Amino acid sequence: MSVKYYACVSCRIAGTMSTIDLENNAVTGTISVVSNPTGIAVTPDGKYAYVCNNSGSTFVSVIEIASNTKVTDIPVGANPDGIAITPNGMFAYVSNRYSNNVSVIAIASNTVVNTIDLSPQLSPWGIAITPNGQYAYVCNSGLFNSISVIKLSDNTIFDTIPLPIAPYQIAITTAPYGEYAYVTSYTSADAVSEIRLSNNSLGTIIPVDSQPFGVAITPDGQYAYVSMMASNEVQVIRIVDNSIYATIPLGAGANPHQIAITPDGKYAYVCLNGINAVSIIDIGTNTVTGSSIPLGPAPWGIAIASVNSDTRCRGIKFCS
């Protein structure tokens, strides 16, 4: 049974989500959402994309990927930014920056069934869920720089991890080097923080180039790919020793934002916010391959779904 990959990309200024067929890297559809879309996630069955509408909005848009149609707009908190979907596909967790909370959406009904207050933590951005579906990790970049750990069985704050620098985006790995999260900080320091999930503690702070923003981890758990907004590149962190393994230039003015890696681990797709395109990195060689894919103004968030010949079988969400 053949498998195809599709990338769903939010374009913030355009107010749209575009779908890219990764077999030929062609855009197959573009649809308007509400406004200023940022974070994006796809359901594990690959059928739907959930898109956060930021900057003055209080909605998450639900897009059916196959037909490129909008199913509904779900009211959440103020300025939803990050989103992650549980591995069982039952719930989406949405970080609301201006209401300082997380909305829990039941996928079956597309309704909010719970709201988790993060106070006194402020300004939640990126969110990621552990592969076992037990915890969500939320980046708080406001007055108190921290990670809130939500226990998903009862939607309570299980732990809070203080950080010396403001966190923005987060990605989680479980193999082969244990459970870690990697967190970018693009305003207060040019660094990526390693979080040890075994005891919810801060590990290594890794110096990187200028303004790290998006982060994605290879399926084998060996490398973290981090986009550098100001230095227009992607840096690759080798997880076994937290060293910089490679630096991949993307060209002047690229201003890379979110990044996603295909489930087969062969390619990384990077939103080039500054030049309205998506760039493709060959992970085997850590070089840019082929031509960039033109999109609407300000590509921001990206998620990749895999599809078999009979049905959309699963999806993978990378950072918000």
N, C-alpha and C positions, 0 to 999 in steps of 0.2 A: 504494500500500500504506500503510495507516494505521499510525501509531506511537503507542503509549501509554507513559506513564511510571509507574513504581512506586517508592515510597520504602520502604526497609527501615530500621527504627528499633530500636535496642537500648534497653531500659528497665532501668536498672541495679538498682534496688531490687525491681522486679517480677520480675526474672530471665527476661525474655521478649524476643522479637523480634516486632514488628508490621509488617505490610505495608500500605501505603496506596496505593490507586488514585488517582493524581493527576488523573485526568479529572474525578472528582467529590469528591476529597479525603475519601474514605471508607475506613475500615479494613476490609480484606478478610480478615484473619486474624491471629491472635496465637498464638505457640508458645513453650513453655518451652525454655530452653537449659540450661546447667549452673548458673552463678551469676554475679551481678554483671557482666553483659555491658557492654562499653564499645565498643572499636573494631569497625568493620564494613566489609566490602568485598564487592562483587558481581563475579562473573566477567564477562568481556567478552561472552559469549553471553547474559548476563542470566538464566541458569538457576538459579544458586546464590548464596546469601549465606554469607559466612564471618564468624563472630562470635567475638570474643575474650571469654573469660570471665575476669574479673579478680578481684582480692582473694581470694587463697587458692586459686585454681584453677590448673590446668595444662592447660587444654583450649581448643581452638577448635572451635566447633560449626558444622556444615555444614547449611544449610537449603535445601531445594528450594523456590524461591519460588512456582512455579505451584500446587503442591499443599499448600504450607504444612506440610511435614513435615520432620522432622530425619533427615538421611541418616546422620550419624555424629558422634562427638566425637573429635577428633584430639589426642593428647597432645603438648604442646610444652614450653616452659620454664615457669618460675614467674611467675605474674601477667602473662599476655599482655595487652597493652594496645593497641598499634597494629598495623595490618595493611594491606598493599597487594598488589595482584595485578598481575603483569606484563601488558603490553598484548597479548601473544600468548595469554594465558590459561593458561599452562603451570604457573606457580608462584605461590604466595602467600608473602610475607615477613612474619614476625610478630616484633614487638619484645617481648621478655620482660623486664619491669622488674626482677624480683628475681633472675633468673639472669644478667643483664647480657649477653644474647646475642640473636641473631636466628635463629629457626627457619625453614627453607625447606621448604615443603610442595609436593609434586608433586600438582597438581590431579587428574590422571588416576587416581591411586591413593589420594589422600587420606592420604598418609604423609609423615613428615618424612624428607627425603633429605639434609639438611645442617644443621649448626648453626654459626653464625658468632660467634666470641667477640669481644666488643667491649672487653675489658679493655685498658687500665685505665679506660676510660670506663664510667660507671655510670648506672643507672636510665634505660634507653631508653624513650621514650614514642612520639610520633608518627613515622610513616614514610611516605615518598612515593617513587614510582618515576618516573624521567624518561619522557616519552612515547615516546622511542626504545627504551626497555627496556634501556638499557645500565647505569644506575646506580640505586641506592637511597640515599636520604638519611635518616638516623636521628637523631632528637633525643635527646641525652644530657643529662639534667637533674640528674645527681648531683654528686659532688665536682668533676668537671671539666666545665664547661659547654661543650658542643661539638656539632658535627654529624659523625657518621661517614658517610663515603661508601663504599659497597660496590660493587665492580665485579661485575656479575652474571654475566659470562662465566665467571668462576672462583670467585665468592663469596669474594673477599678484600677486606680493607680497603684501599681505593685512596688515601684521603686522610682527614684529620681537620681540621675547620674550628673553631678556638677561637672562643668567643663570650664577651662580657663579661657576659651575662645568661643565665639558665637557659631553654633552649628546651623547648617542650612539643608543639606541633602544627605541621604543615608542609604547604604546598601549593605546587605547581610550575606554572609557565607557560612556554610557548615562543614565543608569538606575541601581538602583532606586535612587541613591544619586546625581543626577545632572550630568553635563557634566564635565568629568575630563580626563586628560591624565597622564599616569605614564611613567617616563623616567629614564632609567638606566644610570649609569656613572661608568664604570669599571676601568678607568685609573687615574682620578684626585681625586676621593673620593669614598669611599664605601657607596654609598647613592642612593636612588631613589627619584626623584623630582616629586611632584604633580603639575600639571599645571591646572589652572582653565580656562576652555574654554569660560566661560560666558564673561570674560573680558580679556582673554589672559594674565594672570598674574601668577607668581610663587606662589604656595601655600606652603605646608609643604615640607621640606627636611627630608626624612625618613632615619635614619641610619640603615644599614643592615650589613650583614657579608661581606666576602671578594670577590671583583670583580663581582658585579652584571652585567649581560649582557642581556640575553633574558627576555622578559616580555610578559605575556598574561593575559587577564582578563576573568573571568567566565561570561557566557551568562547572568546570573542574575545581573551582575554588582556589586557583593558584595566583591569579592576577586581578588587581583592581584597576580599572581604566577611569581616569579623572580628567574632565575637561577644564582647561585654564582659559577663562574669559579674556583676561587682559593680554596674556602672552600668546594667544591664538594657537593653542596646541593641545594635545592630549598627552598626559604622562601616565606611564604604566608602573604600578607599584607591585613588586614581587612580595606576596603575602608571607612566605616562609621567613623572610628576614626584614620586611618592610623597607626594602631599598628601592630606589628608582631604577627600573629595569630598562625603560625606553622612553624617549620623548619623540612625539610624532607631530611635526609642524602641519598646520592646516591653512596657512596663508594669511596675509595681512587682512585685517578687518573681519576675520571669521567670527569672532566673539562666540565661541561654542558654549552651548547650554547643556541640555540633558543628553544623555548617552544611553544606548541600549545595545545588548549583545545577543546575537542569534542563539537559539537553544542548542545548536550544534557546535557552538563555540568558535565558528570560523570567521565571523565578521562583527565589527562594531559599527553602529550607525550613530552619527553625531549631528545634533541640530546646530546649524550655523546661523545663529540669530542675526549676525551682522550682515550677511550676504544672501539671506533668504533661500537657504538650500540645506540639504542633508548630505554629509560626506560619509564615505564608506572606508573603513580601515580593515585591511587584511590582517587578522590576528596572528597568522602564521609568520608573517614577515614584519609586522608592525609598521606598515606603510599604507598611505592612502592609495586606494585602487579605483580605477575607472573615473568617470565624471561625476561631479556632484549632481544631486537631484534637485531641480528648481522647485520651490514651493512659494506659498504666499508670504507676506511680510512677517518677520520675526518668529521663525520656528523655535519652539520652547521645550515642550515635553514630548517624550516618545515612549511607546511600548510596543513589544513585538508579540504577535500571536502565531502559533503554528497550526496548520490546517491539513488534514488528510484528505484523500480523494472522495470520501463519503460525507464527512461532517467536520466542522471546526472542532478540533479535538482538545486543544489546550492553549493557554496563553501564559505569557510571562511578563510581569510588570517590573520595570527597572526604575527607582528613585522617583521623585516628583519635584 
